[in-house]
Amino acid sequence: REAARHMIPRGRGKIINICSVQTDLARPTIAPYVAAKGGLRNLTRAMTAEWAASGLQINGIAPGYIHTEMTQNLVDDVDFNSWILGRTPAHRWGTVEDLAGPAVWLASDASNFVNGQTIFVDGGMTVVV
């Protein structure tokens, strides 16, 4: 709301929420995370319904499993890594660089009529799971 408060008087602005592949998929032991990310996707839609007429575009990026320092223990877990690779048509973990293109596009004028959407950057995982 604070960001929108500054954007609305200007009649334009971009908000990009960071959702997750768990926005649409559930996995045991992470129910609170799944609920939070699902809520963020719907918040993105609600913000669009409320602020699009004021010139704001609100969208989300939903990363799949991204190889970072924080996820290194999951990459190193042979069983979990095999599970991820077997459920991702790209047969690899994503990289932080994979997220840059969609973020730049959503922040650019090229996406000015895109609103309330969540772009899954997941190597195709949500297509097949």
C-alpha positions as CSV (number, residue, x, y, z in Angstrom):
1,R,0.0,0.0,0.0
2,E,2.9,2.4,0.7
3,A,4.4,2.0,-2.7
4,A,0.9,2.4,-4.3
5,R,0.3,5.5,-2.3
6,H,3.2,7.2,-4.2
7,M,2.4,5.7,-7.6
8,I,-1.4,6.4,-7.7
9,P,-1.0,10.3,-7.8
10,R,1.5,9.9,-10.8
11,G,-1.0,7.6,-12.6
12,R,1.5,4.9,-13.2
13,G,3.6,2.3,-11.5
14,K,4.7,-1.3,-11.5
15,I,4.6,-3.7,-8.6
16,I,6.2,-7.2,-9.0
17,N,5.4,-9.6,-6.2
18,I,7.6,-12.6,-5.7
19,C,5.4,-15.6,-5.5
20,S,6.6,-19.3,-5.9
21,V,5.9,-22.5,-7.7
22,Q,4.3,-23.4,-4.4
23,T,1.6,-20.9,-5.3
24,D,0.0,-23.7,-7.3
25,L,1.7,-26.8,-5.9
26,A,1.7,-28.2,-2.4
27,R,4.4,-30.2,-0.8
28,P,4.4,-31.9,2.6
29,T,6.0,-30.1,5.6
30,I,5.7,-26.6,4.1
31,A,2.0,-25.8,4.5
32,P,2.5,-22.3,6.0
33,Y,4.8,-21.4,3.1
34,V,2.3,-22.7,0.5
35,A,-0.5,-20.8,2.1
36,A,1.5,-17.6,2.2
37,K,2.5,-17.8,-1.4
38,G,-1.0,-18.8,-2.5
39,G,-2.3,-15.7,-0.6
40,L,0.3,-13.5,-2.3
41,R,-0.9,-14.6,-5.8
42,N,-4.5,-13.7,-4.8
43,L,-3.2,-10.4,-3.3
44,T,-1.6,-9.6,-6.7
45,R,-5.0,-10.1,-8.3
46,A,-6.8,-8.1,-5.6
47,M,-4.3,-5.2,-5.9
48,T,-4.9,-5.2,-9.7
49,A,-8.7,-5.1,-9.2
50,E,-8.2,-2.1,-6.9
51,W,-5.5,-0.1,-8.6
52,A,-5.4,-0.9,-12.3
53,A,-7.8,2.0,-13.0
54,S,-5.2,4.3,-11.4
55,G,-2.6,3.2,-13.9
56,L,-0.8,0.6,-11.8
57,Q,0.3,-2.8,-13.1
58,I,0.7,-5.5,-10.4
59,N,2.0,-8.9,-11.4
60,G,3.9,-11.7,-9.9
61,I,6.9,-13.9,-10.7
62,A,6.7,-17.5,-9.4
63,P,10.1,-19.1,-9.4
64,G,10.4,-22.8,-9.4
65,Y,13.3,-24.5,-7.7
66,I,16.2,-22.0,-8.0
67,H,19.8,-23.0,-7.2
68,T,21.1,-20.5,-4.7
69,E,23.3,-20.6,-1.7
70,M,20.2,-21.0,0.4
71,T,19.0,-24.1,-1.6
72,Q,22.4,-25.7,-1.8
73,N,21.5,-28.3,0.8
74,L,18.5,-29.4,-1.3
75,V,20.6,-29.6,-4.4
76,D,23.1,-31.8,-2.5
77,D,20.3,-34.0,-1.2
78,V,20.5,-36.8,-3.8
79,D,16.9,-37.9,-3.4
80,F,15.4,-34.4,-3.4
81,N,17.5,-33.4,-6.3
82,S,16.4,-36.4,-8.3
83,W,12.8,-35.6,-7.4
84,I,13.1,-32.0,-8.7
85,L,14.9,-33.0,-11.9
86,G,12.3,-35.8,-12.5
87,R,9.4,-33.3,-12.2
88,T,11.0,-30.4,-14.2
89,P,10.8,-30.8,-18.0
90,A,13.9,-28.7,-18.3
91,H,15.7,-31.3,-16.2
92,R,17.6,-28.7,-14.2
93,W,17.4,-26.3,-11.4
94,G,16.7,-22.7,-12.3
95,T,19.3,-19.9,-11.8
96,V,18.9,-16.4,-10.4
97,E,19.7,-15.2,-14.0
98,D,16.6,-17.1,-15.2
99,L,14.4,-14.7,-13.2
100,A,16.0,-11.5,-14.6
101,G,14.3,-11.5,-18.0
102,P,10.8,-11.8,-16.7
103,A,11.4,-9.2,-14.1
104,V,12.9,-6.7,-16.6
105,W,10.0,-7.4,-18.9
106,L,7.3,-6.9,-16.2
107,A,9.1,-3.6,-15.1
108,S,9.3,-2.3,-18.7
109,D,6.7,-0.6,-21.0
110,A,6.5,-3.8,-23.0
111,S,4.2,-5.2,-20.4
112,N,1.9,-2.2,-19.9
113,F,-1.3,-4.1,-20.6
114,V,-0.3,-7.1,-18.5
115,N,-1.9,-7.0,-15.1
116,G,-2.8,-9.4,-12.3
117,Q,-0.8,-12.2,-13.8
118,T,1.7,-14.6,-12.2
119,I,4.5,-15.7,-14.5
120,F,5.9,-19.1,-13.5
121,V,9.6,-19.4,-14.1
122,D,9.9,-23.1,-13.3
123,G,11.3,-25.0,-16.2
124,G,7.8,-26.3,-17.0
125,M,7.2,-27.9,-13.6
126,T,3.7,-26.6,-13.1
127,V,2.8,-27.9,-16.6
128,V,3.4,-31.5,-15.8
129,V,3.0,-32.0,-12.1
